[in-house]
């Protein structure tokens, strides 16, 4: 038996989330059985646990889109008992039982070896948010964005992706501007590496198709009017890596920034990214992001606390990252 958060739902009702004791035999099919050490709470987990968004595709469901732990059993030769692994995405916590539990059984193709020198705690202090941040940085670099070209804007700066993106970009030598609705968190964002704060209200309302050139590039976690205004405010040949929809999934923009300034909109997907890209992202995170940065940006909670914290997360009351110690 093992502990897990279990979501259940009846017809047209919000899901019910409760701490449950489950039998290993109840786990879904997969080649690898993992003893989970730590999981985390992401925005998508908040939507699933509270029922605020149509994230879960079937019930009952164990939420949690990522986890870190050690292999207990494997029928795939790539993994053996005792191997340290990390998982992000692949519909885990949505259509396949996820990481907010002490055990998971998953497909071997979904796993990535935990990089040497990285602990399970640090892996989840990064989690899908940190991994996505690195994918965004990689996308900007692939498009040729260099520190000398000008400042890089990060929207949703107090969230999981935003805080890690600020730290990564700053450590790589970029000048980082941070857009946030919580200006009282200025000290924390500047400690992570932001040199200037931007009130999100200046970006979240409908704006002109083309605006003053302000940034060389951007990492956008917000979407909707914010992303439209960011595109309209990029310098010539600017690039924005878009990975989120906290404000909305719409994009009320025009083609003007793309055809008059050569702006590039680079979409970043963390859920189905191929293995090579995932492994590279995790290797770079282990090498480039000091653990002390994670410590100052992370809150640790017990598995039973996850539902309450998930509600706070959706209300914008959580700063940085939340690690869930599933064995507490």
Steps between C-alpha positions, in 0.01 A plus 500: 500500500610859443368852558370714216273791426198364318258703290150363455200657328136427432284636219541876443656556841835643599759234583550393860861479615600289799804324642456128439670165563537316171619154404793464262280273287276799425778685317460531123714307255859595427848351473648677803387514863641800686526573872426872503705722726367845410242657275393859454206730434471672163224721362354202314495300825308783662240486223469122532473487880249785531303416187552857375602378154429197278837339562406151615379276219368211710426408861611378741833677453815552702610857411856626468662566163853422616703309758847386596593171661675165463412197290352205689435272201559527127429277203690744278876451474567875512411511869584275792409489868654792688533735202409861580248641252287806432177533302323802351187511290378227261146539634599369843258640758248561220435168326747276686545487878757757604759607752308614807541154647768277650510271195439523125511256211583666167638438153879487479499752213356762733793491742830686497797399719552745785819692410810418704530726802132601503282390792136399467407806708685737267347330197155579635603848617539540124224262388308555180522876558881504514531253216266716290705808588811332364315399183407868456860611549611237249239624251626860530859390456409283202355814339831680559403725791816619680544716812641795306180546299301652785277410794286187516152525652354221715123516557326329791823567682396378846384161377699179473607544137556872542726484805723227357515673161619820668774314685614305193510802270681714756763233561555480123573872488169636370342817634161388630182702543222337703128560447287432807181597674670466838732799513547433873717204395756733339777404742461129427491548123806723508682245715430243227655733243234741370636851443166668436137428587203561269145529636298231323207743468699685234493186285174323585251733328439533123783697338616641167610258227850652503656668804830646615790254465587398857639145510727282291314186606250365749385191686122513523296285739181704476358506146200710389540881495829477686662291228353725230647809667835329550518415129411861416777630729792286383798645321567423135569124462374445854402156624240390756487148643136435590423221745194595705145634510448638850302795361334302221554275201395765249747717308329829400788622286567608142767391253661845514790420741585191297507662157632847592754406770576139415385382843512125565240327719654173618261256667644291783339169595618310806246216497596308186854628442729226361743317725818666368363849570381397847832344592692805379275733700550299819876474449523876456287565808730279708806680367386862479264567791653507851303316767498809725281676242247220533502509880401867513220445248340183640234409758474138620168346600358160595279298266192573712557876464492495119126573450507816713820625340363424152213740568747769616708445187204573269425814700851632435601462864798267446847631421747290307490122534324252727661161568279222636675248726270203440641307796408756765 
